[in-house]
Amino acid sequence: MNDGLPALHHQVMIGAVPIPGNIFLAPLAGYTDRVFRSICRDFGADFTYSEMVSAEGVARESAKTDPLMRRGSNEDLFAIQLFMGDVDPVKRCLDRLLTFSPTVIDINCGCPVPKVVKIGAGSQLMRSPDKLYEIVSYITGSCSVPVSVKFRLGWDQDAISWKRTADAALEGGASMLTMHSRTRAQGYAGKADWLQIRALKQWVSEKAPSIPVFGSGDLFTAEDAKVMILTTGVDGVMFARGAIGNPFVFREAKALLDGAPVPAPPSIAERKQVIVRHLIQLAEDIGENAACREMRKHVCAYLKGVPFAGPVKQAVVQATSIDMYLKALGQLPEA
Ligand SMILES: Cc1cc2nc3c(=O)[nH]c(=O)nc-3n(C[C@H](O)[C@H](O)[C@H](O)COP(=O)(O)O)c2cc1C
């Protein structure tokens, strides 16, 4: 136990849905497909999010969006994150979205990418709280799936707007809020401002004490998760870049927050085992060739800091088959 402290790893309610723990995998476009999410679940992530999915794409039955919304075999619970510039595509996509049975529908108010903000979506939605309210209230009024909203501090340092974003989401009936404590202008650079996460938690506690607030930003180790919970009072954390190449962080965070002994970092043999699982499952999903291309960035992340991994990373960049990957990985020491 945590020396008399309240339990740090605990169930959270998102609307009427109990989620068994409060250590989540954040949405990460280009990374959190169902294979990676499944691996994170197996290592202890309590809840996972799809990559962001275009509401317009879902409405138009775009071939690109369906695979993003399929769940992994161990994902009894998972959220689909949508991005949109206004309520119109949501009205057209909701029935189809519901056929994928998301546990939670999350609204993206944080994406900084120009082609997303150009349509009024992502961080741009923080500048239009009325639209956000309309989107959230439309979904909450049309189905029983709880809605969560993930946002940033604001557009830039001169336009910090998390309070009105949180208010719009809550007034629309959102059941959970997550803040990535950087501005849109910061992108992913600079330090995340956890004091603002603490302020958000206090803000929401006064208005809607039953609504869980999650923190995101600069969570790279199990210790980071513990410190964020203790210093900000948030109900839970979302690992993002800290989980890329490191799904092991979930078992470490879970042990630390449970007050149990923290497992040793993964051996090289275990890293290899997880890489091979990742690659094979991805090949089953998207084909061997595409999986080999897609895995390059993951392998570089899995092998970050591993001694003598340079030649393996170089070989993997050229690899076009599972056999070539296995041969490359065979160069790694076993220990
Ligand atoms: C490559 C990448 C893709 C991301 N994709 C999404 C996304 O699809 N939806 C979203 O809400 N946030 C997305 N994010 C933001 C993360 O979920 C997270 O809030 C952010 O990285 C801050 O956490 P960190 O500093 O611990 O990485 C993405 C971040 C990165 C680095």
The ligand as an ORCA input file, in Angstrom:
! r2SCAN-3c Opt
* xyz 0 1
  C       2.405     11.191    -32.571
  C       1.295     11.753    -31.720
  C      -0.011     11.564    -32.107
  C      -1.060     12.087    -31.325
  N      -2.341     11.861    -31.707
  C      -3.367     12.305    -30.940
  C      -4.713     12.037    -31.287
  O      -5.017     11.375    -32.304
  N      -5.686     12.538    -30.470
  C      -5.393     13.260    -29.331
  O      -6.299     13.678    -28.620
  N      -4.122     13.509    -28.972
  C      -3.113     13.035    -29.743
  N      -1.823     13.263    -29.343
  C      -1.567     13.923    -28.048
  C      -1.356     12.888    -26.927
  O      -2.513     12.113    -26.714
  C      -0.924     13.550    -25.609
  O      -1.970     14.356    -25.124
  C       0.333     14.409    -25.777
  O       1.323     13.700    -26.494
  C       0.900     14.861    -24.433
  O       1.380     13.796    -23.682
  P       2.964     13.423    -23.582
  O       3.715     14.735    -23.370
  O       3.013     12.524    -22.364
  O       3.326     12.745    -24.854
  C      -0.773     12.796    -30.132
  C       0.563     12.991    -29.760
  C       1.591     12.490    -30.532
  C       3.019     12.710    -30.090
*
